[in-house]
Amino acid sequence: MSRFRFPSLLTAIRAIIILLCGLMTFSILGYAAYRIYQELFRERHVGDIVNLEPDSDVQVKFNLVLFEVIRGTPYLMATISSQQNYRQSYYEKEAASIRNFFIF
């Protein structure tokens, strides 16, 4: 009776090892798929770039930042920045840049 117990124990250990390897494989593949999905559908952002393509559908939003005092002068200065959202090939892209300075 004892000589048949060892092979059944070995079979159980093999089954546990195969199950653990399978779980590790699925978790690694799931994480890789999540990272690929995240990379494909994330919003791209670039700074200090302005899109000037005439045939693209660009949505531009201008912002006037709060005025700051220029030290040593009675003048105030604010930046005028633009934020562009546009579609480039199969993903959306966002570009922000300072366009000009407003001195009062």
Chimera marker file (.cmm) of the C-alpha trace (Angstrom):
<marker_set name="trace">
<marker id="1" x="0.000" y="0.000" z="0.000" r="1" g="1" b="0" radius="0.5"/>
<marker id="2" x="2.808" y="2.458" z="0.802" r="1" g="1" b="0" radius="0.5"/>
<marker id="3" x="4.496" y="1.978" z="-2.579" r="1" g="1" b="0" radius="0.5"/>
<marker id="4" x="1.441" y="3.494" z="-4.383" r="1" g="1" b="0" radius="0.5"/>
<marker id="5" x="1.303" y="6.559" z="-2.136" r="1" g="1" b="0" radius="0.5"/>
<marker id="6" x="4.504" y="8.157" z="-3.500" r="1" g="1" b="0" radius="0.5"/>
<marker id="7" x="3.345" y="8.403" z="-7.146" r="1" g="1" b="0" radius="0.5"/>
<marker id="8" x="0.000" y="9.942" z="-6.135" r="1" g="1" b="0" radius="0.5"/>
<marker id="9" x="1.827" y="12.509" z="-3.962" r="1" g="1" b="0" radius="0.5"/>
<marker id="10" x="4.174" y="13.265" z="-6.864" r="1" g="1" b="0" radius="0.5"/>
<marker id="11" x="1.188" y="13.720" z="-9.176" r="1" g="1" b="0" radius="0.5"/>
<marker id="12" x="-0.418" y="16.142" z="-6.724" r="1" g="1" b="0" radius="0.5"/>
<marker id="13" x="2.802" y="18.170" z="-6.449" r="1" g="1" b="0" radius="0.5"/>
<marker id="14" x="3.096" y="18.299" z="-10.246" r="1" g="1" b="0" radius="0.5"/>
<marker id="15" x="-0.504" y="19.487" z="-10.513" r="1" g="1" b="0" radius="0.5"/>
<marker id="16" x="0.143" y="22.279" z="-7.976" r="1" g="1" b="0" radius="0.5"/>
<marker id="17" x="3.312" y="23.355" z="-9.815" r="1" g="1" b="0" radius="0.5"/>
<marker id="18" x="1.484" y="23.421" z="-13.158" r="1" g="1" b="0" radius="0.5"/>
<marker id="19" x="-1.356" y="25.427" z="-11.598" r="1" g="1" b="0" radius="0.5"/>
<marker id="20" x="1.062" y="27.975" z="-10.114" r="1" g="1" b="0" radius="0.5"/>
<marker id="21" x="2.947" y="28.324" z="-13.408" r="1" g="1" b="0" radius="0.5"/>
<marker id="22" x="-0.336" y="28.830" z="-15.238" r="1" g="1" b="0" radius="0.5"/>
<marker id="23" x="-1.447" y="31.522" z="-12.787" r="1" g="1" b="0" radius="0.5"/>
<marker id="24" x="1.899" y="33.304" z="-13.108" r="1" g="1" b="0" radius="0.5"/>
<marker id="25" x="1.690" y="33.159" z="-16.898" r="1" g="1" b="0" radius="0.5"/>
<marker id="26" x="-1.846" y="34.585" z="-16.961" r="1" g="1" b="0" radius="0.5"/>
<marker id="27" x="-0.933" y="37.353" z="-14.524" r="1" g="1" b="0" radius="0.5"/>
<marker id="28" x="2.126" y="38.369" z="-16.582" r="1" g="1" b="0" radius="0.5"/>
<marker id="29" x="0.134" y="38.306" z="-19.831" r="1" g="1" b="0" radius="0.5"/>
<marker id="30" x="-2.691" y="40.280" z="-18.208" r="1" g="1" b="0" radius="0.5"/>
<marker id="31" x="-0.273" y="42.933" z="-16.952" r="1" g="1" b="0" radius="0.5"/>
<marker id="32" x="1.381" y="43.185" z="-20.378" r="1" g="1" b="0" radius="0.5"/>
<marker id="33" x="-2.013" y="43.545" z="-22.083" r="1" g="1" b="0" radius="0.5"/>
<marker id="34" x="-2.991" y="46.267" z="-19.590" r="1" g="1" b="0" radius="0.5"/>
<marker id="35" x="0.224" y="48.220" z="-20.246" r="1" g="1" b="0" radius="0.5"/>
<marker id="36" x="-0.202" y="47.925" z="-24.029" r="1" g="1" b="0" radius="0.5"/>
<marker id="37" x="-3.817" y="49.119" z="-23.754" r="1" g="1" b="0" radius="0.5"/>
<marker id="38" x="-2.726" y="51.990" z="-21.521" r="1" g="1" b="0" radius="0.5"/>
<marker id="39" x="0.000" y="53.028" z="-23.982" r="1" g="1" b="0" radius="0.5"/>
<marker id="40" x="-2.284" y="52.934" z="-27.024" r="1" g="1" b="0" radius="0.5"/>
<marker id="41" x="-5.151" y="54.957" z="-25.566" r="1" g="1" b="0" radius="0.5"/>
<marker id="42" x="-3.375" y="57.479" z="-23.348" r="1" g="1" b="0" radius="0.5"/>
<marker id="43" x="-3.486" y="61.171" z="-24.123" r="1" g="1" b="0" radius="0.5"/>
<marker id="44" x="-0.236" y="62.452" z="-25.572" r="1" g="1" b="0" radius="0.5"/>
<marker id="45" x="0.989" y="65.788" z="-24.224" r="1" g="1" b="0" radius="0.5"/>
<marker id="46" x="3.818" y="67.907" z="-25.551" r="1" g="1" b="0" radius="0.5"/>
<marker id="47" x="4.965" y="71.321" z="-24.427" r="1" g="1" b="0" radius="0.5"/>
<marker id="48" x="6.145" y="74.431" z="-26.261" r="1" g="1" b="0" radius="0.5"/>
<marker id="49" x="4.849" y="73.176" z="-29.610" r="1" g="1" b="0" radius="0.5"/>
<marker id="50" x="2.165" y="74.688" z="-31.832" r="1" g="1" b="0" radius="0.5"/>
<marker id="51" x="0.378" y="72.668" z="-34.500" r="1" g="1" b="0" radius="0.5"/>
<marker id="52" x="0.071" y="74.719" z="-37.696" r="1" g="1" b="0" radius="0.5"/>
<marker id="53" x="-1.250" y="72.062" z="-40.079" r="1" g="1" b="0" radius="0.5"/>
<marker id="54" x="-3.996" y="73.649" z="-42.215" r="1" g="1" b="0" radius="0.5"/>
<marker id="55" x="-5.912" y="70.421" z="-42.899" r="1" g="1" b="0" radius="0.5"/>
<marker id="56" x="-6.167" y="69.111" z="-39.329" r="1" g="1" b="0" radius="0.5"/>
<marker id="57" x="-9.100" y="69.662" z="-36.976" r="1" g="1" b="0" radius="0.5"/>
<marker id="58" x="-7.403" y="71.557" z="-34.134" r="1" g="1" b="0" radius="0.5"/>
<marker id="59" x="-9.331" y="72.839" z="-31.126" r="1" g="1" b="0" radius="0.5"/>
<marker id="60" x="-7.466" y="75.775" z="-29.562" r="1" g="1" b="0" radius="0.5"/>
<marker id="61" x="-8.134" y="77.267" z="-26.151" r="1" g="1" b="0" radius="0.5"/>
<marker id="62" x="-6.315" y="80.433" z="-25.038" r="1" g="1" b="0" radius="0.5"/>
<marker id="63" x="-5.591" y="81.175" z="-21.381" r="1" g="1" b="0" radius="0.5"/>
<marker id="64" x="-4.508" y="84.383" z="-19.704" r="1" g="1" b="0" radius="0.5"/>
<marker id="65" x="-2.540" y="83.540" z="-16.569" r="1" g="1" b="0" radius="0.5"/>
<marker id="66" x="-2.671" y="85.699" z="-13.436" r="1" g="1" b="0" radius="0.5"/>
<marker id="67" x="-0.732" y="88.943" z="-13.507" r="1" g="1" b="0" radius="0.5"/>
<marker id="68" x="2.601" y="89.082" z="-11.704" r="1" g="1" b="0" radius="0.5"/>
<marker id="69" x="4.495" y="92.165" z="-10.670" r="1" g="1" b="0" radius="0.5"/>
<marker id="70" x="7.801" y="92.708" z="-12.458" r="1" g="1" b="0" radius="0.5"/>
<marker id="71" x="10.268" y="93.520" z="-9.686" r="1" g="1" b="0" radius="0.5"/>
<marker id="72" x="11.658" y="97.026" z="-9.686" r="1" g="1" b="0" radius="0.5"/>
<marker id="73" x="9.012" y="98.351" z="-12.107" r="1" g="1" b="0" radius="0.5"/>
<marker id="74" x="5.376" y="99.449" z="-11.839" r="1" g="1" b="0" radius="0.5"/>
<marker id="75" x="4.410" y="96.967" z="-14.584" r="1" g="1" b="0" radius="0.5"/>
<marker id="76" x="2.384" y="93.760" z="-14.421" r="1" g="1" b="0" radius="0.5"/>
<marker id="77" x="3.016" y="90.799" z="-16.694" r="1" g="1" b="0" radius="0.5"/>
<marker id="78" x="0.892" y="87.797" z="-17.658" r="1" g="1" b="0" radius="0.5"/>
<marker id="79" x="1.463" y="85.035" z="-20.165" r="1" g="1" b="0" radius="0.5"/>
<marker id="80" x="-0.971" y="84.182" z="-22.920" r="1" g="1" b="0" radius="0.5"/>
<marker id="81" x="-0.818" y="80.441" z="-23.473" r="1" g="1" b="0" radius="0.5"/>
<marker id="82" x="-2.628" y="78.130" z="-25.844" r="1" g="1" b="0" radius="0.5"/>
<marker id="83" x="-3.761" y="74.579" z="-25.415" r="1" g="1" b="0" radius="0.5"/>
<marker id="84" x="-4.457" y="72.569" z="-28.570" r="1" g="1" b="0" radius="0.5"/>
<marker id="85" x="-6.311" y="69.272" z="-28.748" r="1" g="1" b="0" radius="0.5"/>
<marker id="86" x="-6.190" y="67.438" z="-32.052" r="1" g="1" b="0" radius="0.5"/>
<marker id="87" x="-6.369" y="63.976" z="-33.502" r="1" g="1" b="0" radius="0.5"/>
<marker id="88" x="-3.217" y="62.612" z="-35.069" r="1" g="1" b="0" radius="0.5"/>
<marker id="89" x="-3.590" y="59.316" z="-36.920" r="1" g="1" b="0" radius="0.5"/>
<marker id="90" x="-5.361" y="57.034" z="-34.425" r="1" g="1" b="0" radius="0.5"/>
<marker id="91" x="-4.853" y="58.879" z="-31.118" r="1" g="1" b="0" radius="0.5"/>
<marker id="92" x="-5.552" y="62.274" z="-29.597" r="1" g="1" b="0" radius="0.5"/>
<marker id="93" x="-2.747" y="64.660" z="-28.826" r="1" g="1" b="0" radius="0.5"/>
<marker id="94" x="-2.506" y="67.728" z="-26.630" r="1" g="1" b="0" radius="0.5"/>
<marker id="95" x="-0.001" y="70.552" z="-27.060" r="1" g="1" b="0" radius="0.5"/>
<marker id="96" x="0.487" y="73.522" z="-24.748" r="1" g="1" b="0" radius="0.5"/>
<marker id="97" x="2.716" y="76.524" z="-25.323" r="1" g="1" b="0" radius="0.5"/>
<marker id="98" x="3.196" y="80.144" z="-24.324" r="1" g="1" b="0" radius="0.5"/>
<marker id="99" x="2.191" y="82.324" z="-27.247" r="1" g="1" b="0" radius="0.5"/>
<marker id="100" x="2.872" y="85.817" z="-25.984" r="1" g="1" b="0" radius="0.5"/>
<marker id="101" x="3.320" y="88.040" z="-22.936" r="1" g="1" b="0" radius="0.5"/>
<marker id="102" x="0.844" y="90.699" z="-21.866" r="1" g="1" b="0" radius="0.5"/>
<marker id="103" x="2.394" y="93.663" z="-20.033" r="1" g="1" b="0" radius="0.5"/>
<marker id="104" x="0.162" y="96.191" z="-18.315" r="1" g="1" b="0" radius="0.5"/>
<link id1="1" id2="2" r="1" g="1" b="0" radius="0.2"/>
<link id1="2" id2="3" r="1" g="1" b="0" radius="0.2"/>
<link id1="3" id2="4" r="1" g="1" b="0" radius="0.2"/>
<link id1="4" id2="5" r="1" g="1" b="0" radius="0.2"/>
<link id1="5" id2="6" r="1" g="1" b="0" radius="0.2"/>
<link id1="6" id2="7" r="1" g="1" b="0" radius="0.2"/>
<link id1="7" id2="8" r="1" g="1" b="0" radius="0.2"/>
<link id1="8" id2="9" r="1" g="1" b="0" radius="0.2"/>
<link id1="9" id2="10" r="1" g="1" b="0" radius="0.2"/>
<link id1="10" id2="11" r="1" g="1" b="0" radius="0.2"/>
<link id1="11" id2="12" r="1" g="1" b="0" radius="0.2"/>
<link id1="12" id2="13" r="1" g="1" b="0" radius="0.2"/>
<link id1="13" id2="14" r="1" g="1" b="0" radius="0.2"/>
<link id1="14" id2="15" r="1" g="1" b="0" radius="0.2"/>
<link id1="15" id2="16" r="1" g="1" b="0" radius="0.2"/>
<link id1="16" id2="17" r="1" g="1" b="0" radius="0.2"/>
<link id1="17" id2="18" r="1" g="1" b="0" radius="0.2"/>
<link id1="18" id2="19" r="1" g="1" b="0" radius="0.2"/>
<link id1="19" id2="20" r="1" g="1" b="0" radius="0.2"/>
<link id1="20" id2="21" r="1" g="1" b="0" radius="0.2"/>
<link id1="21" id2="22" r="1" g="1" b="0" radius="0.2"/>
<link id1="22" id2="23" r="1" g="1" b="0" radius="0.2"/>
<link id1="23" id2="24" r="1" g="1" b="0" radius="0.2"/>
<link id1="24" id2="25" r="1" g="1" b="0" radius="0.2"/>
<link id1="25" id2="26" r="1" g="1" b="0" radius="0.2"/>
<link id1="26" id2="27" r="1" g="1" b="0" radius="0.2"/>
<link id1="27" id2="28" r="1" g="1" b="0" radius="0.2"/>
<link id1="28" id2="29" r="1" g="1" b="0" radius="0.2"/>
<link id1="29" id2="30" r="1" g="1" b="0" radius="0.2"/>
<link id1="30" id2="31" r="1" g="1" b="0" radius="0.2"/>
<link id1="31" id2="32" r="1" g="1" b="0" radius="0.2"/>
<link id1="32" id2="33" r="1" g="1" b="0" radius="0.2"/>
<link id1="33" id2="34" r="1" g="1" b="0" radius="0.2"/>
<link id1="34" id2="35" r="1" g="1" b="0" radius="0.2"/>
<link id1="35" id2="36" r="1" g="1" b="0" radius="0.2"/>
<link id1="36" id2="37" r="1" g="1" b="0" radius="0.2"/>
<link id1="37" id2="38" r="1" g="1" b="0" radius="0.2"/>
<link id1="38" id2="39" r="1" g="1" b="0" radius="0.2"/>
<link id1="39" id2="40" r="1" g="1" b="0" radius="0.2"/>
<link id1="40" id2="41" r="1" g="1" b="0" radius="0.2"/>
<link id1="41" id2="42" r="1" g="1" b="0" radius="0.2"/>
<link id1="42" id2="43" r="1" g="1" b="0" radius="0.2"/>
<link id1="43" id2="44" r="1" g="1" b="0" radius="0.2"/>
<link id1="44" id2="45" r="1" g="1" b="0" radius="0.2"/>
<link id1="45" id2="46" r="1" g="1" b="0" radius="0.2"/>
<link id1="46" id2="47" r="1" g="1" b="0" radius="0.2"/>
<link id1="47" id2="48" r="1" g="1" b="0" radius="0.2"/>
<link id1="48" id2="49" r="1" g="1" b="0" radius="0.2"/>
<link id1="49" id2="50" r="1" g="1" b="0" radius="0.2"/>
<link id1="50" id2="51" r="1" g="1" b="0" radius="0.2"/>
<link id1="51" id2="52" r="1" g="1" b="0" radius="0.2"/>
<link id1="52" id2="53" r="1" g="1" b="0" radius="0.2"/>
<link id1="53" id2="54" r="1" g="1" b="0" radius="0.2"/>
<link id1="54" id2="55" r="1" g="1" b="0" radius="0.2"/>
<link id1="55" id2="56" r="1" g="1" b="0" radius="0.2"/>
<link id1="56" id2="57" r="1" g="1" b="0" radius="0.2"/>
<link id1="57" id2="58" r="1" g="1" b="0" radius="0.2"/>
<link id1="58" id2="59" r="1" g="1" b="0" radius="0.2"/>
<link id1="59" id2="60" r="1" g="1" b="0" radius="0.2"/>
<link id1="60" id2="61" r="1" g="1" b="0" radius="0.2"/>
<link id1="61" id2="62" r="1" g="1" b="0" radius="0.2"/>
<link id1="62" id2="63" r="1" g="1" b="0" radius="0.2"/>
<link id1="63" id2="64" r="1" g="1" b="0" radius="0.2"/>
<link id1="64" id2="65" r="1" g="1" b="0" radius="0.2"/>
<link id1="65" id2="66" r="1" g="1" b="0" radius="0.2"/>
<link id1="66" id2="67" r="1" g="1" b="0" radius="0.2"/>
<link id1="67" id2="68" r="1" g="1" b="0" radius="0.2"/>
<link id1="68" id2="69" r="1" g="1" b="0" radius="0.2"/>
<link id1="69" id2="70" r="1" g="1" b="0" radius="0.2"/>
<link id1="70" id2="71" r="1" g="1" b="0" radius="0.2"/>
<link id1="71" id2="72" r="1" g="1" b="0" radius="0.2"/>
<link id1="72" id2="73" r="1" g="1" b="0" radius="0.2"/>
<link id1="73" id2="74" r="1" g="1" b="0" radius="0.2"/>
<link id1="74" id2="75" r="1" g="1" b="0" radius="0.2"/>
<link id1="75" id2="76" r="1" g="1" b="0" radius="0.2"/>
<link id1="76" id2="77" r="1" g="1" b="0" radius="0.2"/>
<link id1="77" id2="78" r="1" g="1" b="0" radius="0.2"/>
<link id1="78" id2="79" r="1" g="1" b="0" radius="0.2"/>
<link id1="79" id2="80" r="1" g="1" b="0" radius="0.2"/>
<link id1="80" id2="81" r="1" g="1" b="0" radius="0.2"/>
<link id1="81" id2="82" r="1" g="1" b="0" radius="0.2"/>
<link id1="82" id2="83" r="1" g="1" b="0" radius="0.2"/>
<link id1="83" id2="84" r="1" g="1" b="0" radius="0.2"/>
<link id1="84" id2="85" r="1" g="1" b="0" radius="0.2"/>
<link id1="85" id2="86" r="1" g="1" b="0" radius="0.2"/>
<link id1="86" id2="87" r="1" g="1" b="0" radius="0.2"/>
<link id1="87" id2="88" r="1" g="1" b="0" radius="0.2"/>
<link id1="88" id2="89" r="1" g="1" b="0" radius="0.2"/>
<link id1="89" id2="90" r="1" g="1" b="0" radius="0.2"/>
<link id1="90" id2="91" r="1" g="1" b="0" radius="0.2"/>
<link id1="91" id2="92" r="1" g="1" b="0" radius="0.2"/>
<link id1="92" id2="93" r="1" g="1" b="0" radius="0.2"/>
<link id1="93" id2="94" r="1" g="1" b="0" radius="0.2"/>
<link id1="94" id2="95" r="1" g="1" b="0" radius="0.2"/>
<link id1="95" id2="96" r="1" g="1" b="0" radius="0.2"/>
<link id1="96" id2="97" r="1" g="1" b="0" radius="0.2"/>
<link id1="97" id2="98" r="1" g="1" b="0" radius="0.2"/>
<link id1="98" id2="99" r="1" g="1" b="0" radius="0.2"/>
<link id1="99" id2="100" r="1" g="1" b="0" radius="0.2"/>
<link id1="100" id2="101" r="1" g="1" b="0" radius="0.2"/>
<link id1="101" id2="102" r="1" g="1" b="0" radius="0.2"/>
<link id1="102" id2="103" r="1" g="1" b="0" radius="0.2"/>
<link id1="103" id2="104" r="1" g="1" b="0" radius="0.2"/>
</marker_set>
